Amino acid sequence: MSLKLFILIAGTAGLFGLAFGYFLRWLVSLGKRGSIELAVKQMELEAREKAKEVLEEAEQKALAITEEARRTEREKEDEFKRTSERLVKKEELLDKRQGDIDKEVEGVRTKIDEVKTIKERALALEAEKQKALERVGGLSAAEAKNELLSALERQSEEDLLIRLQKLEHTANERLEQRAKEILTTVIHRLGNAVPNDVMTSLVSIPNDDIKGKIIGKEGRNIRAFERAAGVELIVDDTPGAVVISSFDPVRRQIARIALENLILDGRIQPARIEEFVTKARDEINRIIKEKGEQAAYECGAYNLDPRLVSILGRLYFRTSYGQNVLQHSIEMAHIAGMLAEELGADVAVAKTGALLHDIGKAVDHEVQGTHVEIGRRILQKFGADERVVKAMQAHHEEYPYETIESVIVQVADAISGGRPGARRDTVENYLRRLADLEAIATSFEGVEKAYAIQAGREIRVFVYPDKISDLEAKKMARDIAVRTEQELKYPGEIKVHVIRETHVVEYAR
């Protein structure tokens, strides 16, 4: 019984607890719903306040933008009004100017018509005046014009000539002064002696009995010598000497050394002759090599082909107008180097071109052509610098001056060959050249007399003053110089001096 009661009480208590819990939960949920509604209302109130503020702020900004737009519109309207006023003023000004221009154009047209009328009247008066002058003077307009021009030309000829001569004289003085300074400096720096170093082909013998040994039995010794040395041996009545003749200077020197050694040895026979000629040839080849190397070293011409140096050494046995060609080339190299220094040119190219300028003369008797052309081919064959070839090939004006070094080489050649005592020529050639020079000068019409002076380096020509004017005298000097260049051969240059003098004599009594 008690168990049932306990269960009933427990059930009743459970139901009561459930009902009480549900009631409490209802009360709690009721409180929470009131709080949420209150919060929602609070948020709604805040949102309305903020929306009101945003709306007020937007209205203020809209008002400000509207006011700014209205202000900008008023400014643009004002600017437009001002622009319209300026355009109206400009249009009025342009209309006014157009009116003035129209008036000026009309005035110019009127003046043009007046000028045309005046010009027509002036032309008519000029024609009448010209006809009257022609009637009075008896000359046509063309004849009168020519006469006037001739008179003006005669009056101005002297003034023009004086001015021309003054300008020419001033320019020549400056150029000559500078050239003299350079050449004087160069010549002073190179004070070489200029002896005539001629390699003789005359061999002295101790007595005339040796001539018989040289000839040999039935002439076998002399024939053997000529065959071995390639020369002609002349044994004549000349006392104490034997002459060696050959166009090849090297062979002539080989023969000279061999013959001198044979004479000293005393045993002259064909076998000994061949032996001594061979030794002499080796000796000459050694000398040629040494002389070529010495010349190249002295002139600073390095990196030359050894074969080129050997050909250069052959010039030691070659002379030109009594001047040793190798010594002449060395002297030219020094002069060309100093000229190149003064003028700012390539010193090495100028010196090498001057040293090798006559290298063709070493073999010109063996190869066809001028020594310039032969030398040019030799340099190209042995790989010489093209600038050196251009420098040497123009020293006789066979080729144009392509570089400043080519001009320097030609000038150095003239200085070396023209120095006093450097070269000599035969008396016959010298006299013939002077006579030909005077004959060329006297062949011109109006020449009174002509004299060749300064060893043929100057020709003075006197002309008749009543036949030749000053301008014609200047032209005559040029014509004489051109004919001299074309018809004569000479070293250096020749100065042509044409003199026109007028002498007036009067007596006071």
C-alpha positions as CSV (number, residue, x, y, z in Angstrom):
1,M,0.0,0.0,0.0
2,S,2.7,2.2,0.9
3,L,4.4,1.5,-2.5
4,K,1.4,2.5,-4.5
5,L,1.2,5.6,-2.4
6,F,4.8,6.4,-3.0
7,I,4.4,5.9,-6.7
8,L,1.3,8.0,-6.7
9,I,3.1,10.8,-4.8
10,A,6.1,10.5,-7.0
11,G,3.9,10.7,-10.1
12,T,2.0,13.6,-8.7
13,A,5.3,15.4,-7.8
14,G,6.7,14.7,-11.3
15,L,3.6,16.2,-13.0
16,F,3.7,19.1,-10.7
17,G,7.4,19.6,-11.5
18,L,6.7,19.4,-15.2
19,A,3.9,21.9,-14.9
20,F,6.1,24.2,-12.8
21,G,9.0,23.9,-15.2
22,Y,6.8,24.7,-18.2
23,F,5.4,27.7,-16.3
24,L,8.9,28.9,-15.6
25,R,9.9,28.4,-19.2
26,W,6.9,30.4,-20.3
27,L,7.7,33.2,-18.0
28,V,11.4,33.3,-19.2
29,S,10.3,33.3,-22.9
30,L,7.8,36.0,-22.2
31,G,10.6,38.2,-20.7
32,K,12.9,37.5,-23.6
33,R,10.3,38.5,-26.1
34,G,9.7,41.8,-24.4
35,S,13.5,42.5,-24.5
36,I,13.8,41.7,-28.2
37,E,10.9,43.9,-29.1
38,L,12.4,46.6,-27.1
39,A,15.7,46.2,-28.9
40,V,14.0,46.2,-32.2
41,K,12.2,49.3,-31.4
42,Q,15.4,50.9,-30.3
43,M,17.2,50.0,-33.5
44,E,14.3,51.2,-35.6
45,L,14.4,54.5,-33.8
46,E,18.2,54.8,-34.4
47,A,17.8,53.9,-38.0
48,R,15.2,56.6,-38.5
49,E,17.4,59.2,-36.8
50,K,20.4,58.2,-39.0
51,A,18.3,58.2,-42.2
52,K,17.1,61.6,-41.3
53,E,20.6,62.8,-40.8
54,V,21.7,61.3,-44.1
55,L,18.8,62.8,-45.9
56,E,19.6,66.2,-44.4
57,E,23.2,65.9,-45.4
58,A,22.2,64.8,-49.0
59,E,19.8,67.7,-49.2
60,Q,22.7,70.1,-48.2
61,K,25.1,68.6,-50.8
62,A,22.4,68.7,-53.4
63,L,21.8,72.4,-52.6
64,A,25.6,73.1,-52.7
65,I,25.9,71.3,-56.1
66,T,22.9,73.1,-57.5
67,E,24.4,76.4,-56.3
68,E,27.8,75.6,-57.9
69,A,26.1,74.6,-61.2
70,R,24.1,77.8,-61.2
71,R,27.3,79.8,-60.5
72,T,29.2,78.1,-63.3
73,E,26.4,78.6,-65.7
74,R,26.3,82.3,-64.8
75,E,30.1,82.5,-65.4
76,K,29.9,80.8,-68.8
77,E,27.0,83.0,-69.7
78,D,29.1,86.0,-68.8
79,E,32.1,84.7,-70.8
80,F,30.0,83.9,-73.8
81,K,28.6,87.5,-73.7
82,R,32.1,88.9,-73.5
83,T,33.3,86.7,-76.4
84,S,30.3,87.7,-78.5
85,E,31.1,91.4,-77.8
86,R,34.7,90.9,-78.8
87,L,33.7,89.1,-82.0
88,V,31.3,91.9,-82.9
89,K,34.1,94.4,-82.3
90,K,36.6,92.4,-84.5
91,E,34.0,92.1,-87.2
92,E,33.4,95.8,-87.2
93,L,37.2,96.4,-87.3
94,L,37.7,94.0,-90.2
95,D,34.9,95.6,-92.1
96,K,36.6,99.0,-91.5
97,R,40.0,97.6,-92.6
98,Q,38.5,96.0,-95.7
99,G,37.1,99.3,-96.6
100,D,40.5,101.0,-96.2
101,I,42.1,98.2,-98.3
102,D,39.6,98.6,-101.0
103,K,40.3,102.3,-101.1
104,E,44.1,101.7,-101.2
105,V,43.8,99.1,-104.0
106,E,41.8,101.6,-105.9
107,G,44.5,104.2,-105.4
108,V,47.3,101.7,-106.4
109,R,45.4,100.9,-109.6
110,T,45.1,104.6,-110.3
111,K,48.9,105.1,-109.7
112,I,49.7,102.1,-111.9
113,D,47.8,103.6,-114.7
114,E,49.6,106.9,-114.2
115,V,53.0,105.0,-114.1
116,K,52.2,103.2,-117.3
117,T,51.3,106.4,-119.0
118,I,54.5,108.1,-117.7
119,K,56.6,105.1,-118.8
120,E,55.2,105.1,-122.2
121,R,56.0,108.8,-122.5
122,A,59.5,108.2,-121.2
123,L,60.1,105.4,-123.6
124,A,58.9,107.5,-126.4
125,L,61.2,110.4,-125.3
126,E,64.1,107.9,-124.9
127,A,63.6,106.6,-128.4
128,E,63.4,110.1,-129.8
129,K,66.6,111.0,-127.8
130,Q,68.4,107.9,-129.1
131,K,67.4,108.7,-132.7
132,A,68.7,112.2,-132.2
133,L,72.0,110.9,-130.7
134,E,72.4,108.5,-133.6
135,R,71.8,111.3,-136.1
136,V,74.3,113.5,-134.3
137,G,77.0,110.9,-133.5
138,G,76.5,108.8,-136.6
139,L,76.6,105.6,-134.5
140,S,73.9,102.9,-133.8
141,A,73.0,102.0,-130.3
142,A,75.0,98.7,-130.4
143,E,78.1,100.5,-131.7
144,A,77.8,103.2,-129.1
145,K,77.4,100.6,-126.4
146,N,80.5,98.8,-127.6
147,E,82.4,102.0,-127.7
148,L,81.4,102.9,-124.2
149,L,82.3,99.4,-122.8
150,S,85.7,99.6,-124.5
151,A,86.3,103.0,-123.0
152,L,85.3,101.8,-119.5
153,E,87.5,98.7,-120.0
154,R,90.5,100.8,-120.9
155,Q,89.9,103.1,-117.9
156,S,89.5,100.2,-115.5
157,E,92.2,97.9,-116.9
158,E,95.0,99.6,-114.9
159,D,93.0,99.6,-111.7
160,L,92.0,95.9,-112.1
161,L,95.6,95.0,-113.0
162,I,97.0,96.8,-109.9
163,R,94.4,95.1,-107.7
164,L,95.1,91.7,-109.2
165,Q,98.8,92.1,-108.9
166,K,98.5,93.3,-105.3
167,L,96.3,90.3,-104.3
168,E,98.6,87.9,-106.1
169,H,101.7,89.4,-104.6
170,T,100.3,89.4,-101.1
171,A,99.2,85.7,-101.4
172,N,102.4,84.6,-103.0
173,E,104.4,86.4,-100.3
174,R,102.6,84.6,-97.5
175,L,102.9,81.2,-99.2
176,E,106.5,81.8,-100.1
177,Q,107.4,83.0,-96.6
178,R,105.8,79.9,-95.0
179,A,107.4,77.6,-97.6
180,K,110.8,79.2,-97.1
181,E,110.5,78.8,-93.3
182,I,109.8,75.1,-93.6
183,L,112.5,74.5,-96.2
184,T,115.1,76.5,-94.4
185,T,114.4,74.6,-91.2
186,V,114.7,71.3,-93.0
187,I,117.9,72.2,-94.8
188,H,119.5,73.6,-91.7
189,R,118.7,70.4,-89.8
190,L,120.3,68.3,-92.5
191,G,123.8,69.6,-93.1
192,N,125.1,66.6,-95.2
193,A,128.0,67.1,-97.5
194,V,127.2,66.4,-101.2
195,P,130.3,64.9,-102.8
196,N,130.0,63.4,-106.2
197,D,130.4,59.7,-105.3
198,V,131.0,58.1,-108.7
199,M,131.9,54.4,-108.8
200,T,134.6,54.4,-111.4
201,S,135.2,51.6,-113.9
202,L,138.8,52.5,-114.4
203,V,141.3,49.9,-112.9
204,S,144.8,51.0,-112.3
205,I,147.7,48.6,-113.1
206,P,151.2,48.7,-111.7
207,N,152.9,48.6,-115.1
208,D,151.9,48.1,-118.7
209,D,153.5,44.6,-118.8
210,I,150.5,43.4,-116.9
211,K,148.2,44.1,-119.9
212,G,149.8,41.2,-121.7
213,K,148.9,38.8,-118.9
214,I,145.3,40.2,-118.9
215,I,145.0,39.6,-122.6
216,G,146.6,36.1,-122.4
217,K,147.8,33.8,-125.1
218,E,145.7,34.5,-128.2
219,G,143.3,36.6,-126.0
220,R,142.0,33.6,-124.0
221,N,142.4,35.4,-120.6
222,I,140.4,38.5,-121.7
223,R,137.7,36.3,-123.3
224,A,137.4,34.2,-120.2
225,F,137.2,37.3,-118.0
226,E,134.5,38.9,-120.2
227,R,132.5,35.7,-120.3
228,A,132.7,35.1,-116.5
229,A,132.0,38.7,-115.5
230,G,129.7,39.7,-118.3
231,V,131.5,42.9,-119.1
232,E,133.7,44.3,-121.8
233,L,137.4,44.8,-121.0
234,I,139.1,47.5,-122.9
235,V,142.9,47.2,-122.9
236,D,144.3,50.0,-125.1
237,D,147.2,52.4,-125.1
238,T,146.0,54.2,-122.0
239,P,149.0,54.2,-119.7
240,G,148.6,52.6,-116.3
241,A,144.9,51.8,-116.6
242,V,142.4,49.2,-118.0
243,V,138.8,50.2,-118.7
244,I,135.8,48.1,-117.7
245,S,132.6,48.8,-119.8
246,S,129.1,47.5,-118.9
247,F,125.7,49.0,-118.7
248,D,125.1,47.0,-115.4
249,P,126.9,48.9,-112.5
250,V,126.8,45.8,-110.3
251,R,128.5,43.6,-112.9
252,R,131.0,46.4,-113.5
253,Q,131.9,46.5,-109.8
254,I,132.2,42.7,-109.7
255,A,134.6,42.9,-112.6
256,R,136.6,45.7,-111.0
257,I,137.1,43.8,-107.7
258,A,138.0,40.5,-109.5
259,L,140.5,42.2,-111.8
260,E,142.2,44.1,-109.0
261,N,142.5,40.9,-107.0
262,L,143.8,39.0,-110.1
263,I,146.5,41.7,-110.6
264,L,147.5,41.5,-107.0
265,D,147.7,37.7,-107.2
266,G,149.6,37.8,-110.5
267,R,148.4,34.4,-111.7
268,I,146.0,35.3,-114.4
269,Q,144.5,32.3,-116.2
270,P,140.9,31.1,-117.0
271,A,140.5,28.9,-114.0
272,R,141.7,31.6,-111.6
273,I,139.6,34.2,-113.4
274,E,136.4,32.2,-112.8
275,E,137.4,31.7,-109.1
276,F,138.1,35.3,-108.5
277,V,134.9,36.5,-110.3
278,T,132.9,34.1,-108.1
279,K,134.5,35.5,-105.0
280,A,134.0,39.1,-106.2
281,R,130.3,38.3,-106.9
282,D,129.9,37.0,-103.3
283,E,131.7,40.1,-102.0
284,I,129.5,42.5,-104.0
285,N,126.3,40.6,-102.8
286,R,127.5,41.0,-99.2
287,I,128.1,44.7,-99.8
288,I,124.7,45.1,-101.4
289,K,123.0,43.5,-98.5
290,E,124.9,45.5,-95.9
291,K,124.4,48.8,-97.7
292,G,120.6,48.1,-98.0
293,E,120.3,47.1,-94.4
294,Q,122.4,50.2,-93.3
295,A,120.2,52.5,-95.4
296,A,116.9,51.0,-94.0
297,Y,118.2,51.2,-90.5
298,E,119.5,54.7,-90.8
299,C,116.2,56.0,-92.2
300,G,114.0,54.0,-89.8
301,A,112.3,51.9,-92.6
302,Y,111.6,48.8,-90.7
303,N,109.6,45.6,-91.6
304,L,110.7,45.7,-95.2
305,D,111.0,42.5,-97.2
306,P,114.7,41.3,-97.2
307,R,114.6,41.0,-101.0
308,L,113.4,44.6,-101.2
309,V,116.3,45.6,-99.0
310,S,118.8,43.7,-101.2
311,I,117.4,45.5,-104.3
312,L,117.8,48.8,-102.4
313,G,121.4,48.0,-101.7
314,R,122.1,47.7,-105.5
315,L,121.6,51.5,-105.7
316,Y,125.0,51.9,-103.9
317,F,126.6,51.1,-107.3
318,R,124.3,53.4,-109.3
319,T,124.8,57.1,-110.0
320,S,122.4,59.7,-111.5
321,Y,123.9,63.0,-112.8
322,G,127.1,62.1,-110.9
323,Q,125.1,61.7,-107.7
324,N,125.1,58.3,-105.9
325,V,121.5,57.1,-106.0
326,L,121.5,55.3,-102.6
327,Q,123.1,58.4,-100.8
328,H,120.6,60.6,-102.6
329,S,117.7,58.3,-101.4
330,I,119.0,58.4,-97.8
331,E,119.3,62.1,-97.9
332,M,115.8,62.4,-99.3
333,A,114.4,60.2,-96.5
334,H,115.8,62.5,-93.9
335,I,114.5,65.6,-95.7
336,A,111.0,64.0,-96.2
337,G,110.9,63.0,-92.5
338,M,111.6,66.6,-91.4
339,L,109.1,68.0,-93.9
340,A,106.5,65.6,-92.6
341,E,107.1,66.6,-89.1
342,E,106.6,70.3,-90.0
343,L,103.4,69.6,-92.0
344,G,101.9,67.1,-89.6
345,A,102.0,64.2,-92.1
346,D,102.9,60.5,-91.5
347,V,106.7,60.6,-91.0
348,A,107.3,56.8,-91.4
349,V,105.4,56.7,-94.7
350,A,107.2,59.9,-96.1
351,K,110.6,58.6,-95.1
352,T,110.0,55.1,-96.5
353,G,108.5,56.4,-99.7
354,A,111.5,58.8,-100.2
355,L,114.1,56.0,-99.5
356,L,112.4,53.6,-102.0
357,H,111.5,56.3,-104.6
358,D,114.3,55.3,-107.0
359,I,114.4,51.6,-106.4
360,G,113.4,50.9,-110.0
361,K,116.8,52.3,-111.1
362,A,118.4,49.2,-109.6
363,V,117.0,47.0,-112.3
364,D,115.8,49.5,-115.0
365,H,118.4,48.1,-117.4
366,E,116.9,44.6,-117.0
367,V,113.2,45.4,-117.0
368,Q,111.1,47.4,-119.5
369,G,109.5,50.6,-118.4
370,T,110.4,53.8,-116.5
371,H,112.1,53.5,-113.2
372,V,108.9,54.8,-111.5
373,E,106.7,52.1,-113.0
374,I,109.4,49.4,-112.3
375,G,109.7,50.6,-108.7
376,R,106.0,50.6,-108.3
377,R,105.7,47.0,-109.4
378,I,108.6,46.0,-107.2
379,L,107.0,47.5,-104.1
380,Q,103.6,45.9,-104.9
381,K,105.3,42.5,-105.5
382,F,107.0,42.5,-102.1
383,G,104.0,43.6,-100.1
384,A,105.0,47.3,-99.4
385,D,102.4,49.5,-97.7
386,E,100.0,51.0,-100.3
387,R,100.6,54.4,-98.7
388,V,104.3,54.1,-99.4
389,V,103.6,53.1,-103.0
390,K,101.4,56.2,-103.5
391,A,104.1,58.4,-101.9
392,M,106.9,57.2,-104.2
393,Q,105.0,56.9,-107.5
394,A,104.3,60.6,-107.9
395,H,107.8,62.0,-107.5
396,H,108.2,62.6,-111.3
397,E,104.4,63.5,-111.7
398,E,103.8,60.3,-113.7
399,Y,100.9,59.6,-111.2
400,P,98.7,62.2,-109.5
401,Y,99.4,63.4,-105.9
402,E,97.0,61.2,-103.9
403,T,98.4,62.0,-100.4
404,I,100.4,64.7,-98.7
405,E,103.3,62.3,-98.4
406,S,103.5,62.0,-102.2
407,V,104.0,65.8,-102.4
408,I,106.6,65.7,-99.6
409,V,108.6,63.0,-101.5
410,Q,108.6,65.1,-104.7
411,V,109.7,68.2,-102.8
412,A,112.5,66.2,-101.0
413,D,113.7,64.9,-104.4
414,A,113.9,68.5,-105.7
415,I,115.8,69.7,-102.6
416,S,118.3,66.8,-102.7
417,G,118.9,67.0,-106.4
418,G,119.0,70.8,-106.5
419,R,121.5,71.5,-103.7
420,P,124.7,73.0,-105.0
421,G,127.2,70.4,-106.1
422,A,124.8,67.5,-105.7
423,R,124.5,66.8,-109.4
424,R,126.4,67.5,-112.5
425,D,125.5,67.4,-116.2
426,T,127.6,67.5,-119.3
427,V,128.6,70.9,-120.7
428,E,127.0,70.1,-124.0
429,N,123.6,69.2,-122.5
430,Y,123.9,72.3,-120.3
431,L,124.5,74.7,-123.2
432,R,121.9,73.0,-125.4
433,R,119.3,73.4,-122.6
434,L,120.1,77.1,-122.3
435,A,119.9,77.7,-126.0
436,D,116.6,75.8,-126.3
437,L,115.2,77.8,-123.4
438,E,116.0,81.1,-125.0
439,A,114.7,79.9,-128.4
440,I,111.3,79.0,-126.8
441,A,111.0,82.5,-125.2
442,T,112.1,84.5,-128.4
443,S,109.6,82.5,-130.6
444,F,106.7,84.5,-129.1
445,E,105.5,87.6,-130.9
446,G,106.3,90.9,-129.2
447,V,109.5,89.6,-127.5
448,E,112.5,91.9,-127.8
449,K,115.1,89.6,-126.2
450,A,115.5,86.8,-123.7
451,Y,118.3,85.7,-121.4
452,A,118.7,82.4,-119.5
453,I,120.4,83.0,-116.2
454,Q,120.9,81.3,-112.8
455,A,122.3,78.1,-114.5
456,G,119.2,77.8,-116.6
457,R,116.8,78.0,-113.6
458,E,115.5,81.4,-114.7
459,I,114.6,83.0,-118.0
460,R,114.2,86.7,-118.3
461,V,112.1,87.9,-121.2
462,F,111.9,91.5,-122.3
463,V,108.9,92.5,-124.4
464,Y,108.0,95.6,-126.5
465,P,105.7,97.7,-124.3
466,D,103.8,99.2,-127.2
467,K,102.9,95.7,-128.5
468,I,102.3,93.7,-125.3
469,S,100.0,95.0,-122.5
470,D,100.4,94.0,-118.8
471,L,97.6,91.4,-119.0
472,E,99.1,90.0,-122.2
473,A,102.5,89.8,-120.5
474,K,101.0,87.8,-117.7
475,K,99.5,85.4,-120.2
476,M,102.8,85.2,-122.1
477,A,104.6,84.1,-119.0
478,R,102.2,81.3,-118.5
479,D,102.4,80.2,-122.1
480,I,106.3,80.2,-122.0
481,A,106.2,78.1,-118.9
482,V,103.7,75.6,-120.4
483,R,105.8,75.2,-123.6
484,T,109.0,74.8,-121.5
485,E,107.4,72.0,-119.5
486,Q,106.2,70.3,-122.7
487,E,109.4,70.6,-124.8
488,L,112.4,70.5,-122.4
489,K,113.7,68.1,-119.8
490,Y,115.4,69.6,-116.8
491,P,115.9,69.0,-113.1
492,G,114.1,71.2,-110.6
493,E,112.0,74.1,-111.9
494,I,112.6,77.1,-114.2
495,K,111.3,80.6,-113.3
496,V,109.8,82.6,-116.2
497,H,110.2,86.3,-115.7
498,V,108.5,88.5,-118.3
499,I,109.5,92.2,-118.1
500,R,107.5,95.0,-119.7
501,E,109.2,98.4,-119.3
502,T,108.3,101.8,-120.7
503,H,111.0,104.5,-120.9
504,V,110.0,108.1,-121.5
505,V,112.8,110.6,-122.3
506,E,112.4,114.4,-122.6
507,Y,114.8,117.3,-122.6
508,A,114.4,120.7,-120.9
509,R,116.1,123.4,-123.0
